[in-house]
Amino acid sequence: MREHDADVAVLGSGFGGSLCALILDRLGLRVALLDRDAHPRFAIGESSTPVADMILRDLALRYELPRILPLWKYGSWRAAYPDLVNGLKRGFSYFHHRPGEDFAPRADHANELLVAASREDALSDTHWFRADVDAFFADEVRRADIPFFDRTEVALRADGRGWRLEGHREGAPVRVGAAFVLDATGAAGAVAEALGIADEGARLHTHSRAVYGHFSGVRRWDAMMTERGGRLADHPYPCDAAALHHILDGAWMWILRFGNDLVSAGLVLDTRRHPLDPGLAPEKEWARWLGRYPALAAQFAEARLADPPGRLIRTGRLQRRRARAVGPRWAALPHAAGFVDPLHSAGIALTLGGLERLMRAFERDWGRPSFGPALDAYERAVFAELALIDRLVAVCYAAMPDFRLFSASTMLYFAATIAYEQARASGRAGERFLLCADDRRLHAVVAEAQERLARIDAGDEASVAAYERFVENAIAPYNTAGLFRPPAPNMYPHTAAPLPGDLRS
Ligand SMILES: Cc1cc2nc3c(=O)[nH]c(=O)nc-3n(C[C@H](O)[C@H](O)[C@H](O)COP(=O)(O)OP(=O)(O)OC[C@H]3O[C@@H](n4cnc5c(N)ncnc54)[C@H](O)[C@@H]3O)c2cc1C
């Protein structure tokens, strides 16, 4: 029998839960971390962004976690932990395909969009090989001597003053008593499930599902572009060193390349256009999509599924959003509170941004009457960020039939995230929400884009141009990065915020 008393029990040891455990321990609270699984294990959600990096840096500095600090940029990560697998992410690359046709690059880059997120490799974002990265964070918890019960699934019971968590680890009973439970269980939403809190995800604007896995032997896209006569000299960075998106018919594919030659790839499908057919095996569905797009078939011709997970994982509708993210004596991290879609790679940033807000609440308000209002403020931020990312993603799905509409729609996201990024880099972000999601006008702009897209005739040049003009004008107050004015068509080399000199390496 293992019994333990804690101020805070953190459920879930993804990077989010482990980081919370480390910070709460630094704040002097008694913490216990529990996970039903054991590391290393496969996890999805791998692509960081400049905002995610900045928050990770600030958390590592504020809470004196020097071993976490190097993970905030590609160069410092590689130098500090050469064996901890990541991938180089210089930006966001998009390529538009037509069913039944090979990809044909154009001199005017009309079917390509490259948006740089960093100016050089050393300062760039990373793809996180989550099996390794989450194991690293969990090892930090062990190094800090924080009680960590892996392979332990517990039943939760609220008593008058707190929680009783009871389960088993390797056949032996485990009991943890805690004043507060922090739910970092992601999609499982363990606390919301225990409390019967509804999932209102069906109300979200985005409708998508995914089929994904890890692969070896996936060809580089720049080599395939070169074979097809593409003008790579205009690319602001090597297009594979990115979150690479193939934009398809009512669907898209992500390709993230790691330093160990493995690739994370996933199809994300609009469920209204491509509903799930349970009779069709995921492998067959994957093969069917490759069969429709000759360039994708060529890119995956030699690909083999890697283990873990050793198979394709297929989800139902991805969108979920709990009715509450906090309550008396509990709070859910953003990924347990809700999720929209992998498009725009917002998950790690939202997780770290929410975590930062929540840890500040513990730092300032734990044990005081102000703690409840601080949790409520955290919930407002999480829900506003989820609501905005939902619309930012939904407009991109609505725009997918026409790549000009799609590119213009991505600019809504880039304007929002870069505006926040630059405010944060210059110390002006304060209590602002990520993506400037506290800005009502921005929500209204994206809602209007959504309404306009619903009425637009994608084939009509004049209405496409009018939509582009609408987005360009609407984002003008946030557009500090020259969006819509690239030096070469659809090629954006300079969206990255300058970094303070002492933190460049
Ligand atoms: C298909 C898909 C693609 C994504 N792509 C991206 C991307 O490209 N970029 C990005 O930034 N984000 C992406 N995300 C989001 C990203 O996955 C999350 O933001 C991130 O994983 C959140 O980390 P976390 O530690 O909070 O939770 P998780 O990573 O979900 O970890 C949850 C942990 O809780 C444990 N657990 C579950 N149930 C229980 C229980 N009952 N008791 C105890 N432990 C439990 C699990 O074993 C796991 O260790 C994607 C998400 C999905 C679904």
The ligand as a Tripos MOL2 file, in Angstrom:
@<TRIPOS>MOLECULE
LIG
   53    58     1     0     0
SMALL
NO_CHARGES

@<TRIPOS>ATOM
      1 C1         -4.2450   14.8260  -33.9010 C.3       1 LIG1
      2 C2         -3.6020   15.9200  -33.0660 C.ar      1 LIG1
      3 C3         -2.5570   16.6670  -33.6020 C.ar      1 LIG1
      4 C4         -1.9710   17.6970  -32.8640 C.ar      1 LIG1
      5 N1         -0.9720   18.4290  -33.4170 N.ar      1 LIG1
      6 C5         -0.4180   19.4580  -32.7360 C.ar      1 LIG1
      7 C6          0.6540   20.2400  -33.2830 C.ar      1 LIG1
      8 O1          1.1250   20.0070  -34.4050 O.2       1 LIG1
      9 N2          1.1680   21.2570  -32.5420 N.ar      1 LIG1
     10 C7          0.6890   21.5400  -31.3080 C.ar      1 LIG1
     11 O2          1.1580   22.5050  -30.7020 O.2       1 LIG1
     12 N3         -0.2840   20.7950  -30.7310 N.ar      1 LIG1
     13 C8         -0.8570   19.7850  -31.4220 C.ar      1 LIG1
     14 N4         -1.8350   19.0250  -30.8260 N.ar      1 LIG1
     15 C9         -2.2390   19.3460  -29.4390 C.3       1 LIG1
     16 C10        -1.2890   18.6750  -28.4290 C.3       1 LIG1
     17 O3         -1.4410   17.2780  -28.5580 O.3       1 LIG1
     18 C11        -1.6190   19.0810  -26.9980 C.3       1 LIG1
     19 O4         -1.5980   20.4730  -26.8770 O.3       1 LIG1
     20 C12        -0.6270   18.5020  -25.9910 C.3       1 LIG1
     21 O5         -0.4940   17.1120  -26.1490 O.3       1 LIG1
     22 C13        -1.0820   18.7960  -24.5750 C.3       1 LIG1
     23 O6         -0.1800   18.2110  -23.6550 O.3       1 LIG1
     24 P1         -0.6630   17.7310  -22.2260 P.3       1 LIG1
     25 O7          0.5550   17.3260  -21.4970 O.co2     1 LIG1
     26 O8         -1.5500   18.7730  -21.6320 O.co2     1 LIG1
     27 O9         -1.6370   16.4720  -22.4950 O.3       1 LIG1
     28 P2         -1.3750   15.0930  -23.2330 P.3       1 LIG1
     29 O10        -0.2040   15.1460  -24.1170 O.co2     1 LIG1
     30 O11        -2.6780   14.7080  -23.8620 O.co2     1 LIG1
     31 O12        -1.0340   14.0740  -22.0370 O.3       1 LIG1
     32 C14        -2.0560   13.5060  -21.2470 C.3       1 LIG1
     33 C15        -1.4420   12.5010  -20.2730 C.3       1 LIG1
     34 O13        -2.4620   12.0910  -19.3750 O.3       1 LIG1
     35 C16        -2.3980   10.6850  -19.2010 C.3       1 LIG1
     36 N5         -3.7370   10.2360  -18.8120 N.ar      1 LIG1
     37 C17        -4.8400   10.1290  -19.5750 C.ar      1 LIG1
     38 N6         -5.8770    9.7120  -18.8480 N.ar      1 LIG1
     39 C18        -5.4390    9.5580  -17.5860 C.ar      1 LIG1
     40 C19        -6.0520    9.1690  -16.3700 C.ar      1 LIG1
     41 N7         -7.3590    8.8420  -16.3000 N.pl3     1 LIG1
     42 N8         -5.2980    9.1360  -15.2540 N.ar      1 LIG1
     43 C20        -3.9730    9.4500  -15.2920 C.ar      1 LIG1
     44 N9         -3.3490    9.8200  -16.4210 N.ar      1 LIG1
     45 C21        -4.0750    9.8890  -17.5490 C.ar      1 LIG1
     46 C22        -1.9100   10.1570  -20.5260 C.3       1 LIG1
     47 O14        -1.3090    8.8730  -20.3770 O.3       1 LIG1
     48 C23        -0.9070   11.2370  -20.9380 C.3       1 LIG1
     49 O15         0.3870   10.9440  -20.4370 O.3       1 LIG1
     50 C24        -2.4330   17.9830  -31.5530 C.ar      1 LIG1
     51 C25        -3.4670   17.2000  -31.0050 C.ar      1 LIG1
     52 C26        -4.0470   16.1980  -31.7520 C.ar      1 LIG1
     53 C27        -5.1860   15.3910  -31.1260 C.3       1 LIG1
@<TRIPOS>BOND
     1     1     2 1
     2     2     3 ar
     3     2    52 ar
     4     3     4 ar
     5     4     5 ar
     6     4    50 ar
     7     5     6 ar
     8     6     7 ar
     9     6    13 1
    10     7     8 2
    11     7     9 ar
    12     9    10 ar
    13    10    11 2
    14    10    12 ar
    15    12    13 ar
    16    13    14 ar
    17    14    15 1
    18    14    50 ar
    19    15    16 1
    20    16    17 1
    21    16    18 1
    22    18    19 1
    23    18    20 1
    24    20    21 1
    25    20    22 1
    26    22    23 1
    27    23    24 1
    28    24    25 2
    29    24    26 1
    30    24    27 1
    31    27    28 1
    32    28    29 2
    33    28    30 1
    34    28    31 1
    35    31    32 1
    36    32    33 1
    37    33    34 1
    38    33    48 1
    39    34    35 1
    40    35    36 1
    41    35    46 1
    42    36    37 ar
    43    36    45 ar
    44    37    38 ar
    45    38    39 ar
    46    39    40 ar
    47    39    45 ar
    48    40    41 1
    49    40    42 ar
    50    42    43 ar
    51    43    44 ar
    52    44    45 ar
    53    46    47 1
    54    46    48 1
    55    48    49 1
    56    50    51 ar
    57    51    52 ar
    58    52    53 1
@<TRIPOS>SUBSTRUCTURE
     1 LIG1         1 GROUP 0 **** ****
